[in-house]
Amino acid sequence: MKKSYWGKGFRIVLMACLLLMVMMQAVSAEKVEYKDKNYNFKAIKNVLLYDMDFSDTNIEGVRERSLGGMYEEKAMQEKIPVVTPEAVIRKMSLAQGQDLEILAQKDLEAFNDIFDKNLKDYADVYIDAKVLQYETKSIYHPEYTTWETKTVNKNVRDSKGNWVKVEDEIVVPVVHPAYYSSVVYEKIEFHVHDAVTGEEIYSRQEWRDRDNDDGVNMFGRICSSFFKDFYKMIK
C-alpha cells in the first residue's frame, strides 16, 4: 500500500525548483549584427584577417598569443579563405620592389598609403575583431530550499488487526546552503570591410556568460559562431 499525504501540488513545486536550478546554470548568450543587403558576398574569395585586438582587456603575453592563435584557427576550421597581413605584405613587397616592413618603420604614412591602394589585389575584404570584455566575477547564491520525495517504512494494522510494514512517500524540505560561483563574461565584436572602399559590409557583436568556465572554450565558441555564419554567406 502506497499513499502520499502531500498531494500533487508539492510535486509541482519540487519540479519548478529543480527547473530553476537548471536555468541558473544555463549559458546566457546574445548578439546583434548588421549586414549590407546590397553587397555581393558570394564574390568574396580572399579574406584578410587582422589580429584580434585585446587592448580593452587585461589579457596580454602568452594568454594573448594563445587566444589570438585560436581566433585564426577557428577561421581556418570554418573554411574561411584567410590571408594573413604578413603574407599580404610579403607579396606586396615583391610587387612594389621594396621591403614594406622596412618602409613601415621609416615612414608609416607612406606604408599605409601603398598598402591601402594595393590591398584589393590580394584580398576582397578584411576583418578586424576586438574583445570588449573578458572577465570573471564572483556571484553569491543565497540559501534556498527544495522539496524532495522520500520513501519511508512504517508499521500499520491490517484489516485483521495484525501489524504489517508498508512503504509511504512523503515530501520533505531540503535546505541548500549559500555558496559562491565564478561567472565568466565575454563580449567580442567583429567587423568586415570591403577592401576597395573600406566600407563596413557586415558586423557582429556577441556577448556570453557562463558559470564555472575558464573562458577559453567560450571564446572559441564565439569565434566559431561568427566564422561559421560568415562562411554561409560567402560559400
N, C-alpha and C positions, 0 to 999 in steps of 0.2 A: 504494500500500500504506500503510495506517494502522495503527498499533499503539500502545497505551498500556502503558507499563511499570509504571504505578502502580495500576491497577485501580479498581473502583467504590468501594472504601472511602474513598479520598481525595476522590472527588467528593461523597460523603455528608457528609464533614467540611466541605468547601467550602460546600455548601448550608446546613448548620447554622450556620456562621459568618455567612453573608450574612443568614440569617433573624434571628440575634441582633442584627445591626447594625440591621435594620429595626425590631425590637422596641425597641431603645434609643431610637429617635427617636419612638416612638408616644406619643400623648396618654394620660395617666392621668386617670381620672375616677371619682368615687364620689359617692353621695348616699344620704341617709336621709330618710324622711318620715313624717308622721303624718296620718291623716285620720279625722274623726269620721264613722263609718258611719251614724249616725242623723240626720245633718244633710241637709236638702233643698237641695243645691247648685243644682238646676235653678231654684229660686225667686230666685236672685241676678240682679238687673237693673242695679244700680249699685254700683261698687266705688270706695271712697275710697282713693287711692294716696298714701301719705305719701312724703316724700323719702327716698332711700337714705341710710343712716347710715354715714359713713366715719370715725367717731371712734376706731375701733380701729386705724387705719392712719395712714400719713404723708401720705395724699392730701389736698390742700387747694387752695384757689384755683381757677384756671382748670381744672385737671385734675379737681377735684371736680365743678365745674359741668358739665363735658363728659360725664363718666361718669353723673352724675345725670340729665342730659338724655337720654342713651342709654337709661337704665333706663326712663324714661317712654315713650320712642319705641318700645321693644320691646313694652311693654304694648299700645300702640295698634296696632302691626303685627300682634300676635296676637289682635286683636279684643276685648280686654278692655274692657268698658263703664266707662271710667275717669271719675271726677270728682275734681278736684283740691281740696286743702284750701282754696285761695284762692277757688275757685268756691263751695264749701260755705259759707264764712264770709260771702261777699257775699250769698248768698241768705238765709242765716240772719239776717243783719243787717237785711235788709228786713222779714223776718217778725217779728223781735223789736222793730223800731222803734228800734234803736240800733246804733251802729258798734261791732261786736265787736272790731275790731282795736284801737280806742282803749281799749276795756274791758280787753283783754288786757294793755295796757301799764300800766294803772292798778291792775287787780285780777285777776291771773292765775287765782286760785282761783275767782272768780265767773265768769270767762270759761269755764273748763273745765267748770264745773257746767252752764252753759247749753248749751255745745257737746255734751257727752256726753248730756244729756237729749233733745236735739233731733236728734241725728245720724241716727236711724232714719228721719227724714222725707226725708233726702237721699241716704242710702246704705244698702245692705243689709249690707255687710261693709266692713272696712278692712284694708289690707295695709301692714305695715311690714317693712322689709328692712335688713339690716346686713352690711357687708363685714367679715369676721373676719380675713381675711388677704389681702394683695396685695403680694407682694414678689418680688424677683428674686435668685437665688443663683447663684454661680459653681460649676460642677461640674467636677472634674478627671476626665478619662478617661485611663487608663493606656495605654501602648503595647500593641498587640495584633497578632497575625499571622493572615492568612487564606491559604488555599491556592487558587491560581488555575491554570486550564488554559492552557497556552501552546503554540502551534504552531511547530515548528522544522523547518528543512530539513537533511537530512544526505545524504551520499553512501554508497551501499552497492553491492556487486556483485550483479548479477542471476545467473540460473541459467547464463548463458553466460560469466560472469566479467567482464562489462563494468560499468564504473562508471555508476550512474544516481542521479539526485537524487530523494528521496522526502520526503514530509511525515510528521512524527511529532507526537503530542501528549504533552506531559509536564505534570506538576503541580508548580508551584514555590511556595515560600513568599514572601509579600509582607508586609513589616513596615510597619505604620501607626504613625506617631509619636504620642506622647501629646499631648493638647490639652485646652483648657478650653471649656466651653459655658455659656451662661446659661440658667437654667430659671426660668420664672415660676410662682409658686404662688398660687392664689386659693381662697378659701373664702367663701361667701355663704350667709346664712340668710334665709328668707322666712317670715313669719307672717301667717296670715289669721284675723281675728277677726269674730265676729258683732257687728253694730253695736248691737244691743239689749242683749245680755247681756255683751258684751266677752269672751266665752269663745273660746278658740282652737279653730278647726274644721279647720284644715289648716296644715301647716308642712313646710318642706323645708330641709335643709342640704346644699349641694353643694360639693365641692372638686375642683379640677382642677390639673394642672400640664402644662407643655409646654416643649420645648426651643426656644430662639431665637425667642421670641414677645414682643411688646411689652406683652401683657396686655390691651389694649383689645378685640381681637376675641374673646378668650376670655371676658372679662367680658360682652360682648354675647351670646355663645352660652349662658352660664349663665342669664342673664335670660330669653332667648328660650325656653329649655328649660322653665323654670318656668311662664312665662305660657302657653305652648302647651299644657302638660299641664293647667293650671288651667282654660283655656278649654274643653277637652274635658269637664271636669266640670260646667260651668255652661251649656253651649250646649243 
